[in-house]
Amino acid sequence: MSKAHPTRVEKNFPLPIPTGDVYRVRIYGLIEGQMTCSVFHYMDDLGPPGFGDIDGQGEILDGINAAGGLKDKYTAAMSADWQWSKISIDCPTTPSLATQTLNVSGTGSNHPDHAPTFTAVMLQKKTPVKGKCGRGHVSLPGVPVQSILASQVTDLIPYTDLVPVIMAKIIGTTSSYTPGLFSRGIKTAKKDGFSPYSQVTVRKLLTTVRRRVIGRGK
């Protein structure tokens, strides 16, 4: 049921079954001793799932690390109080493939002096699939205080600059990798699902995020 119409049941359509292998990218960092993690998914164009390999992981990592790519724009969006930890890439559709990890040093390059870490800027991700399965988000904590006025983000540029790189395909030598939403084969769908993004937008209103116990998850 929806909140606007309590008597109407909202249909939750599953994401389409992936036509290629889906790679999961996790970006880890630390702020105030707490771990942050943002997750992104990319599907290759090499055929049916189950054949993900280290070449695919490497090509995605190269694309993320390219000048002006996801790593650079992510760094620019995060407060200078935030520290890089690592980037990991695994392949849920090929569970036997070992996770590749790249340790990263440095800090964010946005303004220092951040708001409490339970507040964040939210980037909303949408696909053509209707219902909750077709929507997702990325929350970025450590929002600079000088970019906030009355729970609104006044300087959206570091976050809107992230949108094109989140939506951009990564082009490798063996495959191209399409970004999108991924769902595991549990609950409603019972099968893995993937759909490319149709839109990524930045919310001007601050949101809240769940905080971990300090030191947990390292």
C-alpha positions as CSV (number, residue, x, y, z in Angstrom):
1,M,0.0,0.0,0.0
2,S,1.2,3.6,-0.6
3,K,1.1,6.3,2.0
4,A,-0.9,8.6,-0.3
5,H,-3.5,5.9,-1.0
6,P,-3.7,3.5,1.9
7,T,-6.1,1.2,0.1
8,R,-4.1,0.9,-3.0
9,V,-1.4,-1.8,-3.2
10,E,1.8,-0.7,-5.1
11,K,3.0,-3.2,-7.5
12,N,6.7,-4.0,-7.1
13,F,8.0,-5.2,-10.4
14,P,11.3,-7.2,-10.3
15,L,14.3,-6.0,-12.3
16,P,15.0,-7.9,-15.5
17,I,17.3,-10.9,-15.4
18,P,20.9,-9.8,-16.2
19,T,22.1,-10.5,-19.7
20,G,25.8,-10.3,-18.6
21,D,27.9,-10.5,-15.5
22,V,27.3,-7.8,-12.9
23,Y,30.3,-6.4,-11.0
24,R,29.9,-4.7,-7.7
25,V,32.1,-1.8,-6.8
26,R,32.4,-0.7,-3.1
27,I,34.0,2.6,-2.1
28,Y,35.1,2.6,1.5
29,G,36.2,5.5,3.6
30,L,36.4,6.8,7.2
31,I,35.0,9.9,9.0
32,E,35.2,10.3,12.7
33,G,36.4,6.7,13.0
34,Q,33.2,5.4,11.2
35,M,33.3,3.5,8.0
36,T,31.4,4.8,5.0
37,C,30.6,2.6,2.0
38,S,29.0,3.5,-1.3
39,V,28.0,0.7,-3.8
40,F,27.8,0.8,-7.6
41,H,27.1,-2.0,-10.1
42,Y,28.2,-2.5,-13.7
43,M,27.0,-5.2,-16.2
44,D,29.3,-6.4,-19.0
45,D,28.1,-7.1,-22.6
46,L,29.8,-10.5,-23.0
47,G,26.8,-12.7,-22.8
48,P,25.2,-14.8,-20.0
49,P,26.2,-14.4,-16.4
50,G,28.6,-16.8,-14.7
51,F,31.8,-16.0,-16.5
52,G,33.0,-12.9,-14.8
53,D,36.8,-12.6,-14.7
54,I,39.7,-10.6,-13.4
55,D,40.0,-8.7,-16.7
56,G,36.5,-7.3,-16.2
57,Q,37.4,-6.2,-12.7
58,G,40.6,-4.6,-13.9
59,E,38.9,-2.7,-16.7
60,I,36.2,-1.3,-14.4
61,L,38.9,-0.3,-11.9
62,D,40.8,1.5,-14.7
63,G,37.7,3.4,-15.6
64,I,37.0,4.4,-12.1
65,N,40.6,5.6,-11.6
66,A,40.7,7.5,-14.9
67,A,41.2,11.3,-14.8
68,G,37.8,12.9,-14.2
69,G,36.2,9.5,-13.4
70,L,34.2,8.2,-10.5
71,K,37.2,8.3,-8.0
72,D,38.0,11.9,-8.8
73,K,34.5,13.2,-8.6
74,Y,33.7,11.2,-5.5
75,T,36.8,12.7,-3.8
76,A,35.6,16.2,-4.8
77,A,32.2,15.6,-3.2
78,M,33.5,14.4,0.1
79,S,34.6,16.6,3.0
80,A,38.3,17.1,3.7
81,D,37.5,15.5,7.0
82,W,36.8,12.2,5.2
83,Q,39.6,9.7,4.5
84,W,39.9,7.2,1.7
85,S,40.3,3.6,2.6
86,K,39.9,1.2,-0.4
87,I,37.9,0.2,-3.5
88,S,36.8,-3.4,-3.8
89,I,35.3,-5.1,-6.8
90,D,33.5,-8.5,-6.8
91,C,31.1,-10.2,-9.1
92,P,27.8,-11.5,-7.5
93,T,26.9,-13.3,-10.7
94,T,30.2,-15.2,-10.6
95,P,30.6,-16.0,-6.8
96,S,33.7,-18.0,-7.4
97,L,35.6,-14.9,-8.6
98,A,37.9,-13.5,-5.9
99,T,37.3,-9.9,-4.8
100,Q,39.9,-7.5,-6.0
101,T,40.9,-4.7,-3.6
102,L,42.8,-1.4,-4.2
103,N,44.0,0.5,-1.1
104,V,43.6,4.2,-1.6
105,S,45.1,7.1,0.4
106,G,44.1,10.7,0.7
107,T,41.2,12.7,1.8
108,G,38.1,14.4,0.3
109,S,38.6,17.8,-1.3
110,N,35.3,19.4,-0.4
111,H,35.3,21.9,2.5
112,P,36.3,20.8,6.0
113,D,34.1,21.1,9.2
114,H,31.3,18.8,8.4
115,A,27.8,18.4,9.8
116,P,27.0,15.4,12.1
117,T,27.7,12.1,10.3
118,F,24.1,11.0,10.6
119,T,23.2,13.6,7.9
120,A,24.0,13.2,4.3
121,V,23.4,14.3,0.7
122,M,21.3,11.7,-1.2
123,L,21.7,10.9,-4.9
124,Q,18.5,9.1,-6.1
125,K,18.9,6.5,-8.8
126,K,16.0,5.5,-11.0
127,T,15.5,2.9,-13.7
128,P,12.7,2.3,-16.2
129,V,11.3,-0.4,-13.9
130,K,8.3,0.8,-11.8
131,G,8.0,0.2,-8.1
132,K,10.6,0.0,-5.3
133,C,12.8,-2.5,-7.1
134,G,13.4,0.2,-9.8
135,R,14.7,2.8,-7.4
136,G,17.9,3.2,-5.3
137,H,20.1,5.8,-3.7
138,V,23.6,6.7,-2.6
139,S,24.1,8.7,0.6
140,L,27.2,10.8,1.1
141,P,27.8,11.8,4.7
142,G,30.3,14.5,6.0
143,V,28.4,17.4,4.4
144,P,30.4,20.6,4.9
145,V,28.7,23.0,7.3
146,Q,29.2,26.0,5.1
147,S,27.3,24.2,2.3
148,I,24.1,23.9,4.5
149,L,21.4,26.4,5.2
150,A,18.2,25.3,7.1
151,S,18.6,21.6,6.2
152,Q,19.1,22.5,2.5
153,V,22.4,22.0,0.6
154,T,23.4,25.3,-0.9
155,D,26.4,24.2,-2.9
156,L,25.2,21.2,-5.0
157,I,28.0,21.4,-7.7
158,P,30.3,18.8,-6.1
159,Y,27.4,16.4,-6.0
160,T,25.8,17.2,-9.4
161,D,29.3,16.7,-10.9
162,L,29.1,13.1,-9.7
163,V,25.9,12.4,-11.7
164,P,27.4,12.1,-15.2
165,V,30.2,9.7,-14.1
166,I,27.7,7.5,-12.1
167,M,25.6,7.2,-15.3
168,A,28.5,6.8,-17.7
169,K,29.5,3.5,-19.3
170,I,33.0,2.2,-18.7
171,I,34.6,1.2,-22.0
172,G,37.2,-1.4,-21.8
173,T,39.1,-3.4,-24.4
174,T,37.1,-6.6,-23.9
175,S,33.7,-5.2,-23.0
176,S,31.7,-2.1,-22.1
177,Y,30.2,-1.9,-18.6
178,T,26.8,-0.4,-18.1
179,P,26.0,1.1,-14.7
180,G,22.6,0.3,-13.1
181,L,20.7,-1.2,-10.2
182,F,21.2,-4.8,-9.2
183,S,19.0,-7.0,-7.0
184,R,20.0,-10.4,-5.6
185,G,17.8,-13.4,-6.1
186,I,15.8,-13.1,-2.9
187,K,12.4,-11.9,-1.6
188,T,10.2,-10.7,-4.5
189,A,12.2,-11.5,-7.6
190,K,13.7,-14.9,-6.6
191,K,16.2,-14.3,-9.4
192,D,19.1,-11.8,-9.9
193,G,18.0,-8.6,-11.6
194,F,19.6,-5.6,-13.3
195,S,18.4,-2.5,-15.0
196,P,20.4,0.5,-16.3
197,Y,19.9,3.9,-14.8
198,S,17.4,6.2,-16.5
199,Q,18.0,9.1,-14.2
200,V,20.3,10.1,-11.2
201,T,19.3,13.2,-9.3
202,V,20.7,15.0,-6.2
203,R,18.3,15.9,-3.4
204,K,18.7,19.4,-2.1
205,L,17.2,18.5,1.3
206,L,19.5,16.7,3.7
207,T,18.7,13.2,4.6
208,T,19.7,10.9,7.5
209,V,21.8,7.7,7.4
210,R,22.4,4.8,9.8
211,R,25.6,5.2,11.8
212,R,27.8,2.3,12.7
213,V,29.5,1.8,16.1
214,I,33.0,3.4,15.9
215,G,35.5,1.0,14.6
216,R,33.0,-1.6,13.4
217,G,33.4,-2.8,9.9
218,K,37.1,-2.0,9.5
